[in-house]
Amino acid sequence: MSRPFFSVIVSNWNGEQWLRRCLSSLQLSARATGLPFEILVIDDASDDNSTALIESSFKDVRLIRNPTNLGFAETTMTGARAARGRVLVLCNNDLAATEQFLPNLIRWFRTKDLTTPTLKFRGRLFAVSARTIDWWTGRDNQVCMNAIWKGGRLSVGWRRSKNPEPCHFVQAGAAAYDRQLFLKLGGLDSLYSPGYWEDYDLSYRASKQGLTSVYDPQAIALHHGGGSMTKRFGEVRVAQVKARNHLLFEWRNMTDWRLLTEYCARLPLNVAKEWWRGERRELTRALLAASWHMGRIVRDRIHAAKSKTEDRELLRTALPSQSSY
């Protein structure tokens, strides 16, 4: 067999109800590229019939089984290390690809001239993020995402665009990466286990190292949305994990001292507002949960590679409709 140009990695936990649709659509889209490829499913110790389905109906899919449940980041990294392609394509198990999904993601890694009328490359291509559409409503689920400064916090700004545009944040459930750079930067970090924000962390760190990520609105897939995660933990727990991981992302990645000063001043005020208004106090709970990881955060900040681009400089590169700094 010739070496695959790209490797599609599907991380799966109890995704039997979505896998047939997911893998069939990915096979169709992969063949439309005209390039050699491989599809890997990394099963995270499922207790449904996921693995039996793959073995019986998708014999050309490489199946790797985790002996115990490791979570999304570790499961994805198992696939990234086992993959043989130059390009990694990461897909959620509740994704349904359109035929042109993979051709539009992969094309960016096949050309030397990446500059377009709407896109000026600042550095080597790191990743391409797809457009995902909600399976149930038909509305956009993930579009072009950049870092914004909002309410004294480093947050995500969204923009719908008809043309490819640079982005800071890449959705790992539907994206293609330069495998060499992906592994060099450490890939997805289990700090954020069981999931959420680990993909934003990776692409933001890549942006600060001078690498470029792109959003391609023509790379379209349908997405059920939080399928395995919500099924396993429930909506309340998932919301708490998202809030905790947002804090971990900020603590790990913010280096600009002026933004840090504003952040430290406003965070206690935001907590006080929660208590004053009698709200769910989600930020308070997230702070307590995130604080357990403070030792790891400190070590990461000490040993992190020096950024080529500071936070405020990245914030200025966001498009006007996204940036609030």
Secondary structure, DSSP 4 states (H G I P E B T S, - for coil): -PPPSEEEEEEESS-HHHHHHHHHHHHHHHHTTTS-EEEEEEE-S-SSSHHHHHHHH-TTSEEEE-SS---HHHHHHHHHHH--SSEEEEEETTEEE-TTHHHHHHGGGS-S---BTTB---S-EEEEEEEEEETTT-SEEE-EEEEEEETTEEEEEEE--SS-EEESB--TTEEEEEHHHHHHTT-S-GGGTTSSSHHHHHHHHHHHTT-EEEEEEEEEEEE--SHHHHHHH-HHHHHHHHHHHHHHHHHHH---HHHHHHHHHHHHHHHHHHHHHT---HHHHHHHHHHTTHHHHHHHHHHSPPPSS-HHHHHHHS-TTT---
